[in-house]
């Protein structure tokens, strides 16, 4: 990795390919089927996963479930207070776009047929914003969704594990021509190129949002940013797995038991009806 130049010196002396300090706290909310508080540096996002035993009208009688997401930012999550969007009657364009991104990202990992007639709702609330709120929300949402799905499986409400991929997301950008991982606010504001990358732990791309904020960027620069993003996604996936390890061990045990259970032998027909 190319070392940072004086024009791209990072806050706290962080290396160009380093994430901010990461903490994922599961069970952050008492009543949600799954919840986490994810912290990346000074960005903090509270994510809850809720299960509803119904689906939207367009999914009715399809035998499939649904996943949707909501995103919001507390009024003093940023440097100045912003009014609650509920007072404006509808979410802003930015909020609506981020909600759709979170929903698309998690649906890419979900087998909807394994959640029949259920809706999984992910509520992502930004407590404090210092850059990368949407990517932190996606990374935390995967953990919250996994915890909620595990509860359904362990209680016997669903029979198959519904998550087929592991999803995480991170921001990258060019600052002084240097690719940087996991931009914080002061970097994001002056970056020449800003990109959000959603991907799988196996290295597949789910979505890329890239913008030349101050200039256009070349194909080789884009490739360097995507490679750097997947370096971060791998680190995020390791942290997700550490948090989920106890729960996933229970899931594996239940699935292994179901896979080895032998079917009951058929009953003799001559004894079904008794004496004539």
C-alpha positions as CSV (number, residue, x, y, z in Angstrom):
1,X,0.0,0.0,0.0
2,X,1.3,3.5,-0.9
3,X,2.1,5.5,2.2
4,X,0.1,8.6,2.9
5,X,1.5,11.9,1.5
6,X,1.6,15.1,3.5
7,X,-1.6,16.2,1.7
8,X,-3.4,13.0,2.8
9,X,-2.2,12.9,6.4
10,X,-4.9,11.3,8.4
11,X,-6.4,12.2,11.8
12,X,-4.8,10.3,14.7
13,X,-2.0,9.1,12.4
14,X,-4.1,6.3,11.0
15,X,-2.6,4.4,8.1
16,X,-4.2,4.7,4.6
17,X,-5.5,1.1,4.7
18,X,-6.6,1.2,8.4
19,X,-10.2,1.1,9.7
20,X,-11.2,3.4,12.5
21,X,-11.5,1.6,15.9
22,X,-14.4,-0.8,15.6
23,X,-16.8,-2.1,18.2
24,X,-20.0,-4.1,17.6
25,X,-22.1,-4.6,20.7
26,X,-24.9,-7.2,20.3
27,X,-28.1,-7.1,22.3
28,X,-28.2,-3.3,22.5
29,X,-32.0,-3.3,22.7
30,X,-34.0,-5.4,25.1
31,X,-37.1,-6.2,23.1
32,X,-35.9,-6.4,19.4
33,X,-35.4,-9.9,17.9
34,X,-31.9,-8.7,17.0
35,X,-30.0,-5.6,17.7
36,X,-26.5,-4.1,17.8
37,X,-24.7,-0.8,18.5
38,X,-21.9,-0.4,16.0
39,X,-19.2,2.1,16.5
40,X,-16.5,3.1,13.9
41,X,-14.4,5.8,15.4
42,X,-16.9,8.5,16.4
43,X,-19.7,7.2,14.2
44,X,-22.3,5.3,16.2
45,X,-25.3,3.6,14.7
46,X,-28.0,1.7,16.7
47,X,-29.6,-1.1,14.6
48,X,-32.6,-3.2,15.5
49,X,-34.1,-6.1,13.6
50,X,-37.8,-6.8,14.0
51,X,-39.9,-9.7,12.8
52,X,-43.5,-9.2,11.7
53,X,-45.7,-12.1,10.8
54,X,-47.1,-10.5,7.6
55,X,-45.7,-9.2,4.3
56,X,-46.5,-6.2,2.1
57,X,-49.4,-6.5,-0.2
58,X,-47.3,-7.1,-3.3
59,X,-45.8,-10.2,-1.6
60,X,-49.0,-11.7,-0.3
61,X,-49.6,-15.4,-1.1
62,X,-46.1,-15.6,-2.7
63,X,-44.8,-18.0,-0.1
64,X,-41.9,-15.7,0.4
65,X,-40.9,-13.2,3.1
66,X,-39.6,-9.6,2.8
67,X,-36.9,-7.4,4.2
68,X,-37.0,-3.6,4.4
69,X,-35.0,-0.9,6.2
70,X,-35.5,2.5,7.7
71,X,-32.7,5.0,8.5
72,X,-32.7,8.2,10.5
73,X,-30.3,10.5,12.2
74,X,-30.9,12.0,15.6
75,X,-31.1,15.8,15.7
76,X,-27.8,16.3,17.3
77,X,-25.9,13.5,15.6
78,X,-24.0,16.1,13.7
79,X,-22.2,19.4,14.5
80,X,-25.4,21.4,14.4
81,X,-29.0,20.3,15.2
82,X,-31.1,19.2,12.3
83,X,-34.9,19.0,12.7
84,X,-36.5,15.6,12.9
85,X,-37.8,14.5,9.5
86,X,-41.1,13.5,10.9
87,X,-41.8,17.2,11.5
88,X,-41.4,17.7,7.7
89,X,-43.9,15.0,6.9
90,X,-41.7,12.8,4.9
91,X,-38.0,11.6,4.8
92,X,-35.5,13.6,2.8
93,X,-34.2,12.4,-0.5
94,X,-30.9,11.4,1.2
95,X,-32.7,9.4,3.8
96,X,-34.9,7.6,1.3
97,X,-31.9,6.7,-0.8
98,X,-30.0,5.3,2.1
99,X,-33.0,3.3,3.3
100,X,-33.2,1.7,-0.2
101,X,-29.5,1.0,-0.2
102,X,-29.6,-0.8,3.1
103,X,-32.7,-2.8,2.1
104,X,-31.1,-3.8,-1.3
105,X,-27.8,-4.7,0.4
106,X,-29.4,-7.1,2.9
107,X,-31.9,-8.6,0.5
108,X,-28.8,-9.7,-1.6
109,X,-27.9,-12.0,1.3
110,X,-31.4,-13.3,2.1
111,X,-33.3,-16.3,0.8
112,X,-36.8,-14.9,1.0
113,X,-38.3,-18.4,0.6
114,X,-36.8,-19.3,4.0
115,X,-38.8,-16.6,5.7
116,X,-42.3,-17.4,4.5
117,X,-45.0,-14.7,5.2
118,X,-42.7,-12.7,7.5
119,X,-41.1,-9.3,7.2
120,X,-37.7,-8.5,8.6
121,X,-37.5,-4.7,9.3
122,X,-34.1,-3.1,10.0
123,X,-34.2,0.2,11.8
124,X,-30.9,2.1,11.6
125,X,-30.7,5.1,13.8
126,X,-27.5,7.3,13.8
127,X,-26.7,8.4,17.3
128,X,-23.5,10.2,16.2
129,X,-22.3,10.9,12.7
130,X,-18.6,11.3,11.8
131,X,-18.6,9.9,8.3
132,X,-19.6,6.5,6.9
133,X,-23.0,6.3,8.6
134,X,-24.7,4.3,5.7
135,X,-21.8,1.8,5.5
136,X,-21.7,1.3,9.3
137,X,-25.5,0.8,9.2
138,X,-25.2,-1.9,6.6
139,X,-22.4,-3.7,8.5
140,X,-24.4,-3.5,11.7
141,X,-27.6,-4.5,10.0
142,X,-26.1,-7.8,8.9
143,X,-25.3,-8.7,12.5
144,X,-28.8,-7.6,13.7
145,X,-30.5,-9.6,10.9
146,X,-28.4,-12.7,11.7
147,X,-29.4,-12.5,15.4
148,X,-33.1,-12.1,14.5
149,X,-33.0,-15.0,12.0
150,X,-31.2,-17.2,14.6
151,X,-34.0,-16.6,17.1
152,X,-36.5,-17.7,14.5
153,X,-34.5,-20.8,13.7
154,X,-33.8,-21.8,17.3
155,X,-37.4,-21.5,18.3
156,X,-38.5,-23.6,15.4
157,X,-40.4,-20.8,13.6
158,X,-38.3,-21.3,10.4
159,X,-36.6,-24.5,9.2
160,X,-33.7,-23.3,7.1
161,X,-31.0,-20.7,7.6
162,X,-32.1,-17.8,5.4
163,X,-28.8,-15.8,5.0
164,X,-26.8,-17.1,2.1
165,X,-24.0,-14.4,2.2
166,X,-22.2,-12.3,4.7
167,X,-22.6,-8.6,4.0
168,X,-20.4,-5.6,5.1
169,X,-19.8,-2.1,3.7
170,X,-17.1,0.6,3.9
171,X,-16.3,3.9,2.5
172,X,-13.1,4.7,0.5
173,X,-11.8,7.8,-1.2
174,X,-9.0,9.7,-2.9
175,X,-7.4,12.5,-0.9
176,X,-4.3,14.1,-2.4
177,X,-4.4,11.3,-5.0
178,X,-4.0,8.7,-2.2
179,X,-6.6,5.9,-1.7
180,X,-7.9,6.0,1.9
181,X,-10.0,3.5,3.7
182,X,-13.0,4.3,6.0
183,X,-13.2,8.1,5.6
184,X,-14.2,10.1,8.6
185,X,-16.1,13.4,8.3
186,X,-13.1,15.8,7.9
187,X,-11.7,13.5,5.1
188,X,-15.0,13.0,3.4
189,X,-15.6,16.8,3.1
190,X,-12.3,17.4,1.2
191,X,-12.0,14.1,-0.7
192,X,-11.5,14.3,-4.5
193,X,-13.4,11.0,-5.0
194,X,-15.8,9.4,-2.6
195,X,-17.0,5.8,-2.8
196,X,-19.2,3.5,-0.8
197,X,-18.7,-0.2,-1.4
198,X,-21.0,-3.0,-0.3
199,X,-19.7,-6.5,-0.7
200,X,-19.7,-10.1,0.6
201,X,-17.1,-11.7,2.7
202,X,-16.3,-14.0,-0.3
203,X,-15.3,-11.0,-2.4
204,X,-18.4,-10.3,-4.5
205,X,-19.7,-6.8,-5.1
206,X,-23.2,-6.0,-4.0
207,X,-23.2,-2.3,-4.8
208,X,-20.8,0.5,-5.5
209,X,-21.6,4.2,-5.2
210,X,-18.8,6.3,-6.5
211,X,-18.6,10.0,-7.2
212,X,-16.0,12.4,-8.5
213,X,-16.5,15.2,-6.0
214,X,-13.7,17.5,-7.2
215,X,-12.5,15.7,-10.3
216,X,-13.1,12.7,-12.5
217,X,-11.2,9.5,-11.8
218,X,-9.5,6.9,-13.9
219,X,-10.3,3.2,-14.2
220,X,-7.1,2.3,-12.4
221,X,-8.0,4.6,-9.5
222,X,-11.4,3.1,-9.3
223,X,-9.9,-0.4,-9.2
224,X,-7.5,0.6,-6.4
225,X,-10.4,2.0,-4.3
226,X,-12.5,-1.2,-4.8
227,X,-9.5,-3.4,-3.8
228,X,-8.9,-1.2,-0.7
229,X,-12.6,-1.4,0.2
230,X,-12.5,-5.2,0.1
231,X,-9.5,-5.2,2.4
232,X,-11.7,-3.3,4.8
233,X,-14.7,-5.5,4.2
234,X,-12.6,-8.6,5.1
235,X,-11.7,-6.9,8.4
236,X,-15.3,-6.0,9.1
237,X,-16.4,-9.6,8.3
238,X,-14.0,-10.9,10.9
239,X,-15.4,-8.6,13.5
240,X,-19.0,-9.6,12.6
241,X,-18.1,-13.3,12.9
242,X,-16.5,-12.8,16.4
243,X,-19.7,-11.2,17.6
244,X,-22.0,-13.8,16.0
245,X,-19.8,-16.9,16.9
246,X,-21.8,-18.1,20.0
247,X,-25.1,-17.7,18.2
248,X,-24.0,-19.3,15.0
249,X,-22.6,-22.3,17.0
250,X,-26.2,-22.9,18.4
251,X,-27.5,-22.5,14.8
252,X,-25.1,-25.1,13.5
253,X,-26.0,-27.6,16.2
254,X,-29.7,-27.2,15.5
255,X,-29.2,-27.6,11.7
256,X,-26.9,-30.6,12.2
257,X,-29.6,-32.3,14.4
258,X,-32.3,-31.7,11.8
259,X,-30.1,-33.0,9.1
260,X,-29.4,-36.4,10.8
261,X,-32.9,-37.0,12.2
262,X,-34.3,-40.2,10.7
263,X,-37.9,-40.3,9.4
264,X,-40.3,-42.4,11.4
265,X,-41.1,-45.8,9.9
266,X,-44.5,-46.0,8.2
267,X,-47.3,-47.6,10.2
268,X,-48.9,-50.9,9.1
269,X,-52.1,-50.2,7.4
270,X,-53.8,-53.3,8.8
271,X,-53.8,-51.7,12.3
272,X,-55.0,-48.2,11.3
273,X,-58.7,-48.8,11.5
274,X,-59.1,-51.5,14.1
275,X,-61.6,-54.4,13.9
276,X,-64.2,-54.3,11.2
